[in-house]
Amino acid sequence: MTNIDIKPPFIKLDQFLKFANVIYSGGEAKTVIQGGLVSVNGEICTQRGKKLYDGYVVSFEGEEFKVCISE
């Protein structure tokens, strides 16, 4: 699992995927999220604007990324 540090209080799912260098563009983020290829805390998530908070785990293509708040 890879920890990804963000500034408080949250980050949106599509922004997180780009920030973590998992995908390269907003269009790609939209496609993979709406295609049901991304899960948040073990559940498929199709909401691009889902707010991710400290401790959330995002899974994509067999990799896991943990949201960590950095102050």
C-alpha positions as CSV (number, residue, x, y, z in Angstrom):
1,M,0.0,0.0,0.0
2,T,1.3,3.5,-0.9
3,N,0.6,6.4,1.4
4,I,-0.4,9.6,-0.4
5,D,-0.1,12.8,1.6
6,I,-2.7,15.6,1.0
7,K,-3.5,18.8,2.6
8,P,-6.6,18.9,4.9
9,P,-9.4,18.4,5.0
10,F,-10.2,16.2,1.9
11,I,-9.5,15.6,-1.8
12,K,-11.9,14.5,-4.5
13,L,-11.5,11.1,-6.0
14,D,-10.7,12.2,-9.6
15,Q,-8.1,14.7,-8.3
16,F,-6.6,12.1,-6.0
17,L,-6.0,9.7,-8.9
18,K,-4.2,12.5,-10.8
19,F,-2.3,13.7,-7.7
20,A,-1.1,10.1,-7.0
21,N,0.1,9.7,-10.6
22,V,-2.2,6.8,-11.1
23,I,-3.8,8.3,-14.2
24,Y,-2.7,11.2,-16.4
25,S,-5.7,13.3,-17.2
26,G,-9.1,14.3,-15.9
27,G,-10.7,12.6,-18.9
28,E,-9.0,9.3,-18.1
29,A,-10.1,9.7,-14.4
30,K,-13.7,10.1,-15.5
31,T,-13.5,7.0,-17.7
32,V,-12.0,4.7,-15.1
33,I,-14.2,5.9,-12.3
34,Q,-17.5,5.8,-14.2
35,G,-16.4,2.4,-15.6
36,G,-16.4,0.9,-12.1
37,L,-12.6,0.3,-12.1
38,V,-11.9,2.2,-8.9
39,S,-12.9,1.2,-5.4
40,V,-12.9,3.3,-2.2
41,N,-12.6,1.4,1.1
42,G,-13.4,-1.8,-0.6
43,E,-16.5,-0.7,-2.5
44,I,-16.7,0.2,-6.2
45,C,-17.1,4.0,-6.5
46,T,-18.5,5.7,-9.6
47,Q,-18.6,9.2,-8.2
48,R,-15.8,11.4,-9.6
49,G,-16.4,14.0,-6.9
50,K,-16.4,11.6,-3.9
51,K,-14.6,13.3,-1.0
52,L,-11.7,11.3,0.4
53,Y,-10.6,11.8,3.9
54,D,-7.7,10.7,6.1
55,G,-7.4,6.9,6.2
56,Y,-9.5,6.2,3.1
57,V,-8.0,3.5,0.8
58,V,-8.4,3.8,-3.0
59,S,-7.8,0.7,-5.1
60,F,-7.1,0.7,-8.9
61,E,-5.5,-2.0,-11.1
62,G,-4.4,-4.1,-8.2
63,E,-2.7,-1.3,-6.3
64,E,-3.9,0.4,-3.1
65,F,-3.3,4.0,-2.1
66,K,-4.0,5.3,1.4
67,V,-5.1,9.0,1.9
68,C,-2.9,10.6,4.6
69,I,-3.5,14.2,5.8
70,S,-0.3,16.2,6.1
71,E,-0.3,19.3,8.1
